[in-house]
C-alpha cells in the first residue's frame, strides 16, 4: 500500500501542475486547499485562502449558488485581492456531500478581445453610416444635377424659341 505522505506529495504536485486555477471546498463553503494558479489569478496567497469562506473570492449570491449546484462552464466574477477577474467555472460535488472542487479558467484576455472586437464593429458601423450617408448624398446630387440639366435644356429650347420669335418680329418690321 502506498505511503500517504508520498500520495499527498503526488497529489500536491499534480494540483500545482494543472494550468487551471483549482480549489477544494468543504460542505460549509470553506476553502480547504488551492493551487498556485489560483494564487496567480487573484493575488491571494494560499495561506490567505485556506480556511476562508468561499465568499472571500465570490459574491455571497455566487458562493451560495456554487455550494448548491454543479457547473460545467458558467461565467462568474472572481473577487481578486486587487481586481475582479471574469472566469469560466467548473465545479463538481463529491458523492454524498456538498464538498467538492472548483476549476476556474481566466476569461480576462477573451473579454479584452471581445471589447476590442466590439469597438472595431462600432468603428465599422460608424464608417458604414458615413459611407452610406455619402453615397446617399451622391445619389441625391446626381438626381439634382439631372433635374438641372433637364431644366437647362428646357430653358435653352425656350431661348431658341424666343430668338426665333424675335427674328420673325424683326423681319416683319423691316
C-alpha positions as a printed Julia matrix, in Angstrom:
174×3 Matrix{Float64}:
   0.0    0.0     0.0
   1.43   3.44   -0.94
   2.66   5.77    1.74
   0.08   8.53    2.43
   2.8   11.17    2.59
   4.04  10.17   -0.86
   0.46  10.16   -2.18
  -0.14  13.63   -0.72
   3.05  14.91   -2.37
   1.97  13.47   -5.72
  -1.45  15.0    -5.28
   0.01  18.42   -4.39
   2.42  18.26   -7.34
  -0.43  17.31   -9.66
  -2.64  20.09   -8.31
   0.07  22.68   -8.91
   0.85  21.21  -12.35
  -2.68  21.98  -13.6
  -2.94  25.02  -15.89
  -6.31  25.97  -14.38
  -6.95  27.57  -11.02
  -8.36  24.9    -8.69
  -9.62  24.9    -5.13
 -11.3   22.39   -2.88
 -14.2   23.37   -0.65
 -15.8   21.63    2.31
 -19.52  21.19    2.95
 -19.66  24.54    4.81
 -18.17  26.56    1.98
 -14.65  26.86    3.36
 -11.66  26.62    1.03
  -9.58  23.67    2.2
  -6.9   23.72   -0.5
  -5.91  25.69   -3.6
  -3.24  25.52   -6.26
  -0.6   28.03   -7.34
  -2.62  29.01  -10.42
  -5.42  30.33   -8.19
  -2.85  32.4    -6.28
  -1.6   33.87   -9.57
  -5.1   34.55  -10.81
  -6.41  36.56   -7.87
  -3.37  37.71   -5.93
  -4.12  35.94   -2.64
  -1.53  33.55   -1.3
  -2.64  30.04   -0.48
  -2.4   30.68    3.28
  -4.78  33.67    2.82
  -7.32  31.44    1.07
  -7.25  28.22    3.06
  -9.85  28.24    5.85
 -11.59  31.25    4.29
 -15.22  31.14    3.21
 -15.92  30.89   -0.5
 -17.46  34.37   -0.39
 -13.94  35.76    0.04
 -13.44  35.17   -3.67
 -17.08  35.2    -4.88
 -20.1   37.37   -4.11
 -22.41  35.98   -1.42
 -25.03  35.04   -4.03
 -22.5   33.33   -6.28
 -20.89  31.49   -3.34
 -24.34  30.15   -2.38
 -25.05  29.02   -5.95
 -21.65  27.33   -6.19
 -22.27  25.49   -2.92
 -25.7   24.26   -4.03
 -25.12  23.09   -7.59
 -22.54  21.91  -10.08
 -21.41  23.97  -13.04
 -19.97  22.94  -16.37
 -18.53  26.22  -17.61
 -20.62  29.16  -16.42
 -19.21  32.68  -16.24
 -18.61  34.16  -12.79
 -16.76  37.17  -11.42
 -13.93  36.19   -9.11
 -13.01  38.73   -6.41
  -9.28  39.17   -6.52
  -7.12  40.9    -3.96
  -6.74  43.99   -6.17
  -9.08  43.42   -9.12
 -12.02  41.28  -10.12
 -11.44  38.58  -12.72
 -14.05  37.12  -15.09
 -13.76  33.33  -15.03
 -15.36  30.27  -16.5
 -16.26  28.0   -13.57
 -16.46  24.23  -13.49
 -17.46  22.54  -10.25
 -18.08  19.02   -9.05
 -19.54  17.81   -5.75
 -18.16  14.72   -4.16
 -20.57  11.87   -3.85
 -22.79  12.14   -0.81
 -21.82  15.63    0.28
 -21.64  19.28   -0.52
 -17.87  19.35   -0.53
 -16.1   19.25   -3.85
 -13.77  21.09   -6.11
 -13.85  24.11   -8.39
 -11.78  24.73  -11.51
 -11.55  28.22  -12.98
 -10.25  29.46  -16.3
  -9.39  33.13  -16.73
 -11.59  34.97  -19.24
  -9.76  38.32  -18.96
  -7.98  38.05  -22.3
 -11.13  36.77  -24.03
 -13.11  39.68  -22.55
 -10.44  42.14  -23.68
 -10.53  40.72  -27.21
 -14.33  40.81  -27.12
 -14.23  44.53  -26.16
 -11.71  45.22  -28.95
 -13.92  43.43  -31.47
 -16.97  45.38  -30.26
 -15.02  48.65  -30.67
 -13.96  47.64  -34.19
 -17.55  46.72  -35.06
 -18.74  50.12  -33.78
 -16.0   51.82  -35.77
 -17.01  49.89  -38.9
 -20.67  50.75  -38.28
 -19.75  54.46  -38.0
 -17.72  54.22  -41.2
 -20.58  52.4   -42.91
 -23.04  55.12  -41.83
 -20.67  57.8   -43.12
 -20.03  55.96  -46.38
 -23.72  55.17  -46.82
 -24.61  58.77  -46.0
 -22.04  59.96  -48.53
 -23.38  57.56  -51.16
 -26.95  58.68  -50.5
 -25.84  62.31  -50.81
 -24.07  61.47  -54.1
 -27.25  59.84  -55.45
 -29.24  62.89  -54.35
 -26.75  65.25  -56.03
 -26.83  63.19  -59.25
 -30.63  63.43  -59.3
 -30.44  67.16  -58.67
 -27.83  67.51  -61.46
 -30.06  65.55  -63.83
 -33.04  67.79  -63.0
 -30.91  70.91  -63.51
 -29.65  69.59  -66.86
 -33.26  68.93  -67.93
 -34.24  72.45  -66.81
 -31.21  73.83  -68.66
 -32.27  72.01  -71.86
 -35.84  73.27  -71.47
 -34.58  76.84  -70.98
 -32.23  76.55  -74.0
 -35.19  75.4   -76.06
 -37.25  78.34  -74.79
 -34.39  80.75  -75.61
 -34.2   79.37  -79.16
 -37.95  79.68  -79.45
 -37.85  83.31  -78.22
 -34.95  84.14  -80.57
 -36.97  82.73  -83.49
 -39.97  84.81  -82.48
 -37.76  87.88  -82.16
 -36.21  87.27  -85.59
 -39.67  86.86  -87.15
 -40.86  90.03  -85.49
 -37.78  91.93  -86.73
 -38.26  90.57  -90.26
 -41.88  91.7   -90.29
 -40.89  95.17  -89.18
 -38.39  95.56  -91.98
